[in-house]
Amino acid sequence: MTAAPDCPVFVSADVVRRVFEWKDAIAALQAAYGHAFTEQAAPSRSIAQSEGAWLRTLPAAPPGGRYYGAKLMGADMKAADPSVEYVVVLFERATSRIAGFVDANLLTGFRTAATSGAALDRLAPEGPGRLALIGSGLEATMHVRAFASVRPLSEVTIYSPTPEKRAAFAEAVTRDLGVPARAVQSGEEAVEGADLVLSAARSRGEVPILFGDWLKPGATIVSIGSTVPSQREIDVSVADRADFIVCDNLHEVVDETGDMIAALDAGIDVRSKSFSLNQLLSGQIEAQRQAAAMPMYKSVGGGVQDVVVAEMILTKAIEQGLAQPLPMTFDPKHL
């Protein structure tokens, strides 16, 4: 184990990019979620709001980890040029001291896709498959690389509303991953016959962009675009067809995302077929996983993901001499 520095360190976004590895992040997440834990180890996110300012906090104390901590992000929408900054603060278990601060803007995209990859690795059949993407933004960019690290991709089809963006995305996939990729004219065309389906582009009008009758039997679905009650991404028919739904945060996905609220309102019993990622990766629902005909992973993000991936990044940054020491000490209160 690498010795902790005497003072806290800072890991910049550039260093995050330099040290991050998909397979290492996915393995770390699978190991963390492989420990059975209660909600106390990963409580729901909290949001403070007042007069245009908001602060979101995602805390976690993953079992088995060297660190625990929280991701913080905030903005004031009344500012002249509002923007959001993200930081993960890590405390070392052995000393209870603040060990480091990790710029979490890029990390957030990495951890979301790596967690989807960790789930897909357990849900999707072994062997090559064709991946369909609805969306060509940052999340889609991250996810195709995460998925390629756990499954060989025979082809990638991409649909997003802007022809130039989806064409450029396809070119980048072929160039960077060596996988045949093509842009298509509609979401339905992208999804038709696909083994793996990623929905990562909730519509501007908050109407569904993925429908159940587009999906071939046996497809594995990943949905990441609807994370609060006001957002929509998948149609209720997708929730109906999926017979095994894995959620990174069970309560937040089922009760606080627009997609699942709409499914419940339509009379679809999503609760009886929804399980947590912790249950999946700790082996508690293996019989249900094996029996699933059309599994779906649905994500809202969570502090466990932030802390686990930040720990991996901090460890690599310290080992490689890339973490920046901060000239500060904290005055501890002894318990």
N, C-alpha and C positions, 0 to 999 in steps of 0.2 A: 504494500500500500504506500502510495506517495505521501511523504510527510507534508502536513499542512503548513503553509507560510505563516510567519509570525504575525502578519497583519492581513486584513481583508484584501482581496484582489478584485479587479474588474476585468471582465471578458467582453471585448467589443464585438460588434456584429461582424466585422471582418475576420476576427479570430474564430467566431462561431462557424462561419462559412468554411474556413480553412481546415478545421479539425473534425467537422461533422462527417460521419459515415453512416449510411442507411442501415447496413446489416448490424452494426454495433448498436445503433439506437433501437432497432426492432428487437434485438435479442435482450437488451436491457429492459424494455417495456414488457416483453413476455415474461421475463424473470420477476419483475415487480408485481405484475398482475397475477403471476402464478402463485403468490402468497394469498391465501384467503384472508381478507381483511374486512373490517366493518366500516360503516359510513364515517365513523370518527376519524379514521385515518385519511379520509378524502371527503370532507364535507362539501356541500354545495357551494357554488360561487355566491358571493355577496356583492351588492351594488349600492353605493352611497350616491345620492343625487341632491343637488341644491342649486337653484338659480342658474341652471345651464351647465354646471360642473358635475362630472360623474367620475367615480372611482370604482373599479372592479377589482376584487380580490379573489384569488384561487389558491387556497392553502392545501398542503398535503404533507403527511408524514409517512411515506411509503415504507412498509415493513422490509427489513433487510438492507436498506440503503444506508450509506454513510452520512447523508445529509437529509434534512427536512427543510421546508421553507414555503414560500408563496410567490406567485406571480402577481404583480400590481400593474395596472394600466389606468390611465386617466386622461381626461381632456375637459376643457371648458368650451362649450359650443358657442359662447358669446365672445370668445377671443377674436382678435382681428383676423388671424389665420389659424383656425383650430387644427390641431394635430394630436396624435396619440403617441406616447412613449411607453414602452413595455420594459419591465425589469423583473428578473427572478432573484430573490434574496435567499441565499442558502445558509443554514445554520449547521454546524458540525455536531453530530450526536455526542461524540466523545467528550467535547468540551463545552457545549452549548453556546459557543462563540459564533459570531457572524463570520463565515468563511469567505463569501464572495458575492458579487453582484454580476449577473449575466444579462447583457442586452438581449431582450426577448422578442424583438420584432421578427427577425428571421427565424429564430428558434420556434416561434409559435407555428409557422408554416411547416417547419421540419417535424415538430412533435405531432401535429395533426395527421400528417401523411404517414409518419412512422407508426402511429397507433393504428391507423387503418390497415397498414401493411401487416402489423402483428395479428390483427383480427382476420384479415383475408387469408393469412397463412394457415389458420386453423379451419376456416370455413370453406375455402375453395378446393375443388379436387386437385390432386397432384397432376403435374404435367403441363404442357403448353396450353394456352388459351388465347382467344381474341378478346381484347379489351375495348370497350366502348366508353368514350368520355363525352359527357355533356358539360361543356365549359372549357375554356382555354386560358384561364387566368393563372395566378400564382398557385392556388390550391391544386388545380389540375396538373400544373407543371411538377409540383412536388409529388403528387400521388402517382403519376405514371412512373416516376423513378423509384419510389418506394415499392410499388407493385412489381416492377421489373427485378427488384432484388430478392423477391420471394417466389416468383413464378416466371418461367420463360414465356414471353409474349410472342405469339405468332403474327399478330397484326394489331394495330391500333387505329380505330376510327374516331374522328373528332367532329362534333358539331358545337358551334357557338354562333351567336347572332351575326357577328361581323365576319364576312368572308375572308378578309385579309388576315385577321387574327387567327382564324382556325387554320388557314393555309400555312401561315408562318409557324404555328404550333406543330403541325404535322411535319414540316421540314426539320424543325428542331429535334423532334423525337427520333426521326430516322438518322439525323446527323449525330446526335449525342448517344443514342442507345443502340443504333444499328438495327432497329426494328422497323419493318415496313409500316408506314402510317399514311393515312389519307383523310382529307377533309371532305365532309359530305354536306348535303343540303338541308337535312332535318335531323332532329333528335331521333325520330323513329327509324330513319335510315341508318343512323349510327348504331342503334341498339339491336337492330334486327340480326338474330343469329349469334349475338355476342355471348361469350361464356362469363365474362366479368363486366360489370356495368358500374361506372362511377358517375354519380350526379353531383356536380360541384359548381353549380351556377344557378342559384335560385333566381327566378324571373324578376324583372324590374317591377312588374305589376303584382307580384306575390300570387301568381297563379301557377299551378303545377306544370312542370316541364318533363316529367317522366311518368309513363302510364303502364299499368299492369299488362295490358294486352300486347305491348311491344316485346315483352320479355319471353325468351325461349325457356321451356322447361329445364330446370336444373341450373339456371343462371345464378350467380352470386352477385348481390347488389351492395353497393356502398353509397350512403347518402350523408353529405356533410354540410349542406347549404342552409338548412332551416334549424336555427338554434334558439329562437325565442317564439312566444306565442303569435306574434304578428307576421312571421315569415313562413312562406310556403315554397316547397321544392318538388316533392313527389305527390302524385295523385293518391287518393284513398285506395284506388284499385291496386296500387303497389303494396300498400300495407295489408290489403286483403289477400293478395297472392302469396306474399312472404309467409312461410309457415314457421320460421325460427328467426326472431329479431334479437340481435345482440346490441346492447346500448352501453356506451362508455360510462354514462351516469344514468342508471335506470329511471330514477324519479324524474330527472330533468328532461330526458328524452320523451318519456310517455306523457308527462303532465304539463310540460312547458314548451313544447315545440308545436308550431302551427300545423305541421303535417300529422302528428299523432292526435292532436286535439280534434282536427277535422275527421280523422278516422274514427275516433271514439264517438263523435257526434253523428257519424253515419251508421253507427251500430256495429262497428267492427271491433271484436274483442281482442285488441292488441295486447292487453295486459297478460292474458293467459299464455301468450307465446313470446313474451319479451323477457330477456334475461340480461344480466350484467356481464360486461367484459371480464370482470374479475371471476365470475362463475365459469365463464368459458375457459379462460386460460389457467385456472386452478383445477380444472378437470371435474368440477362439480356437476356439470350438465352434459357429460360425454354421451349418454344414451340419446338425449334429445338432439345433440349435434349430428350424430351418426344417422338419425332418422330423418333429418331435414331434407326436403326436396328443393326448396328455394330459400336459402338463408339470406338475411340482410343484416348489415352492420350500419347503425345510425349513430352519429357522433354530435356532441355539443362541445366537446373539449373539457378538460379537467385539470386540476392542480397536480395530480399524480403524474400526468404526462409531462407537464412543465418541469417538475422537480427531477424526475428520472432522467430526462434528456439533458437538463441543465447540469446534473451531476456528471453525466458522461462527458459533456463538453468541458466543464470545469476541470475534471481530472486530466483530460487530454491537454488542455491549455497549460496546466501547471507542469505536466511531464515534459512538454515541448518548450517550456520557457516563454510562453506567449501570454500568460496572465499578467496584467499590470498591477503591481503592488500599490496600495492606496495608503498615503501617509496619515493614518488615522487609527485611533483606538477608541473602544467603547468602555464606558464605566459600568461594569456588571453589578447587578444586585445579587448577592449570594443568598441562596434559599436554604 
